[in-house]
Amino acid sequence: MNLHEIDQELRATLALCSAASISTQLIKRGLRNVAVRGVAPVRADAPPMIGPAFTLRYVPAREDLDKYGSGGDPANLQRQAIEQVPAGSVFALDCRGATDIAGIGSILCRRLQARGVAGVLLDGGVRDTRSMAQLDLPVYCAGPAVPPNYVGHHAADLNVPIACGGVVIYPGDIIFGDAEAVVVMPRHLAVEVAADAAEMERRERFLFREIESGRPIKGVYPPDEETLQRYAAACAGGAA
C-alpha cells in the first residue's frame, strides 16, 4: 500500500475510537510520547481527523528569501506542498513551536479541503480563524496568529521526519485527532491499536452504564471477574 493511503476498514475502526483510548493502547506498547502538545482544533465540532502524515518542515525565515509576495515563487515549498498533499492525508507542519506566526491561512486550507485532504496539524498559529472555522476541514493549531507565514517561516523540506508539538512524525504515520487531542501512531501498529482501542471504547461504554446504575467503583473500574462476565453477557446479547 502507498505510504499515504490507509484502507477504509482501518479508517472506519479509528472513527470508533478516541485520542484517549488510542494513547492508552500505544502506552501499553511502550510508546509514551504520542500526544501532540499545545494544539487544539479550530472547530471543536469538526469531524475526527484521521489519515497518514504528509509533512512539511519550516526553518526560520531570512529576509532575502522570505518577503512580501514570495508566496508566488514557484520554488516555494509550502505552495508546492498544498498541491502535493495526497487526498485522505493529514498535512503536518513543523513550525518549531512558533505560536506568534501563522503557519497557514484559510485560503490555503480551502484549497486543501477542495483537494480532499483529511486535516491539517501544526504546532504554530493560523490566520483567519473565523473564516477557517467555516470549513469542514479539521485544523489543529496552537491558536490564532496575525503575522503571515513569510515573517517567520521558510519551508525547507517536504515529506521528511518532523517534530510537531514535541512529538516526532514520520511520513506515513497515522494521525488521529478529536476534540480532546491529536495522537500519532506508527503505521505498523495502527491496525492492532485501532482494534484494541475500539474494543476499549465499547467496554468503557458498558462500564459507564454500570456506574450510572449505582454500582460502586470497586469491582467496576478496573473491572473484576464478575463485571467482565456481565460485559461478556451484554456483548453476546447485543447490548454492549
C-alpha positions in Angstrom: 0.0 0.0 0.0 1.2 3.5 -0.8 2.7 5.3 2.2 0.0 8.0 2.1 -3.0 5.6 1.9 -4.9 3.7 4.5 -7.8 1.3 3.8 -11.3 2.2 4.6 -11.7 -0.6 7.2 -8.9 0.9 9.3 -10.3 4.4 8.9 -13.8 3.2 10.0 -12.4 1.4 13.0 -10.4 4.5 14.1 -13.6 6.6 13.8 -15.0 4.5 16.7 -12.0 5.5 18.9 -10.9 8.5 20.9 -7.5 10.1 21.3 -7.5 8.9 24.9 -8.1 5.2 24.1 -5.5 5.2 21.3 -3.0 6.8 23.5 -3.6 4.2 26.2 -3.1 1.4 23.7 0.2 3.0 22.5 1.4 3.3 26.1 0.7 -0.4 26.5 3.1 -1.0 23.6 5.8 1.2 25.1 5.1 4.4 23.2 4.6 7.2 25.7 5.3 10.4 23.7 2.4 10.3 21.2 0.1 13.2 22.1 0.9 16.4 20.3 1.3 19.2 22.9 -0.1 22.7 22.7 -2.6 22.2 19.9 -6.4 22.4 19.7 -9.0 22.2 16.9 -10.1 25.5 15.3 -13.6 23.9 15.3 -14.4 21.8 18.4 -17.3 20.2 16.5 -15.2 19.2 13.4 -15.2 15.6 12.4 -12.4 13.4 13.6 -9.1 13.9 11.8 -7.8 10.5 10.5 -5.1 9.9 7.9 -1.4 9.2 7.1 1.0 12.1 7.6 2.4 14.2 4.7 4.9 16.5 6.3 6.4 20.0 5.8 9.4 21.3 7.8 9.8 25.1 8.4 13.1 26.8 9.4 13.3 30.4 10.4 12.7 32.9 7.7 15.5 35.0 6.2 14.7 38.4 4.7 16.4 38.0 1.4 14.3 34.8 0.7 11.1 35.4 2.5 9.4 38.7 1.9 6.0 40.1 0.8 4.9 38.4 -2.3 7.4 35.5 -2.0 4.4 33.0 -1.9 4.1 33.4 -5.6 7.6 32.0 -6.2 7.3 28.6 -8.0 10.1 27.3 -5.8 8.1 28.0 -2.6 7.8 24.5 -1.0 4.8 25.5 1.1 2.8 26.2 -2.0 4.1 23.1 -3.7 3.0 21.1 -0.7 -0.5 22.4 -1.0 -0.8 20.8 -4.4 1.0 17.6 -3.5 -0.6 16.5 -0.2 -2.5 13.3 -1.2 -6.2 13.2 -0.7 -7.0 11.5 2.6 -3.7 12.5 4.2 -3.1 14.8 7.1 -0.9 17.8 6.3 1.5 18.0 9.3 3.7 21.1 9.7 6.7 21.6 11.9 6.5 25.3 13.0 9.2 24.9 15.7 6.5 25.9 18.2 6.4 29.5 16.9 2.8 30.3 18.1 3.0 34.0 17.2 3.4 33.5 13.4 0.8 31.9 11.1 1.9 28.6 9.6 -1.1 28.6 7.2 -4.2 30.6 6.5 -7.8 30.0 5.4 -7.3 30.3 1.6 -4.7 27.6 1.5 -6.8 25.5 3.8 -9.7 25.9 1.5 -7.6 24.5 -1.3 -6.6 21.6 0.9 -10.3 20.9 1.6 -11.1 21.0 -2.1 -8.4 18.5 -2.8 -9.8 16.1 -0.2 -7.1 16.4 2.4 -8.2 14.8 5.8 -6.9 17.6 8.0 -4.1 20.0 9.0 -1.8 19.8 12.1 0.7 22.4 13.1 2.4 23.5 16.3 2.1 27.1 15.3 -0.5 29.7 14.7 -3.0 30.2 11.9 -4.5 33.2 10.3 -8.2 33.9 9.5 -9.6 31.6 12.2 -13.1 32.9 11.8 -13.0 32.0 8.1 -11.2 28.8 8.8 -13.9 27.8 11.4 -16.4 27.7 8.5 -14.6 24.8 6.9 -15.3 21.1 7.3 -11.5 20.5 7.2 -10.2 19.7 10.7 -7.4 22.1 11.6 -5.4 21.7 14.8 -3.0 24.5 15.8 -1.6 26.5 18.6 -4.1 29.3 18.2 -4.7 32.4 16.1 -1.7 34.5 14.8 -1.9 37.5 12.6 1.7 37.8 11.1 1.8 35.9 7.8 3.9 32.9 7.1 6.9 34.7 5.4 7.5 36.8 8.5 8.9 33.9 10.4 8.9 30.7 8.4 10.8 29.3 5.4 9.6 25.9 4.0 12.7 23.8 3.9 11.7 20.2 3.4 8.8 18.1 2.2 7.8 14.7 3.5 10.7 14.2 5.9 10.6 13.3 9.7 9.5 16.4 11.6 8.9 17.5 15.2 5.4 18.8 16.0 4.3 19.7 19.5 7.2 17.7 20.9 6.3 14.5 19.0 8.2 13.1 16.1 6.1 12.5 13.0 7.4 10.3 10.2 5.8 10.4 6.7 3.0 7.8 6.6 2.5 7.7 10.4 -1.2 7.6 11.2 -2.6 10.7 12.8 -5.8 10.8 14.8 -7.4 14.0 16.2 -10.6 14.6 18.1 -12.0 17.4 20.2 -9.6 16.4 23.0 -6.2 15.8 21.5 -4.1 14.6 18.5 -2.1 11.4 18.7 0.5 9.9 16.3 0.7 6.1 15.6 3.4 4.3 13.8 1.9 2.8 10.7 2.9 -0.8 11.5 0.9 -0.6 14.8 -2.2 1.2 13.6 -4.4 -1.8 12.8 -4.0 -3.6 16.1 -4.1 -0.3 18.1 -7.3 0.7 16.4 -8.9 -2.7 17.1 -8.0 -2.7 20.7 -8.9 1.0 21.2 -12.3 0.4 19.6 -12.9 -2.6 22.0 -11.7 -0.4 24.9 -14.3 2.2 23.9 -17.0 -0.4 23.8 -16.2 -1.8 27.2 -16.0 1.7 28.7 -19.5 2.5 27.5 -20.6 -0.7 29.4 -18.7 0.5 32.5 -20.4 3.9 32.2 -23.8 2.2 32.4 -22.6 0.1 35.4 -21.6 3.2 37.3 -24.8 5.1 36.3 -26.9 2.1 37.5 -25.5 2.7 41.0 -22.6 0.2 41.2 -19.6 1.4 43.2 -16.2 2.0 41.6 -14.6 -1.1 43.3 -15.1 -4.0 41.0 -16.1 -1.9 38.1 -13.1 0.2 37.4 -10.9 -1.7 36.9 -13.5 -4.5 36.2 -13.3 -7.6 38.3 -14.2 -11.1 37.1 -17.9 -10.6 37.9 -18.1 -7.3 35.9 -16.3 -8.9 33.0 -18.8 -11.8 33.0 -21.6 -9.2 32.8 -19.8 -7.5 30.0 -19.4 -10.7 28.1 -23.1 -11.5 28.5 -24.0 -8.0 27.3 -21.8 -8.4 24.2 -23.3 -11.8 23.5 -26.8 -10.3 23.8 -26.0 -7.4 21.6 -26.4 -4.9 24.5 -22.8 -3.7 24.6 
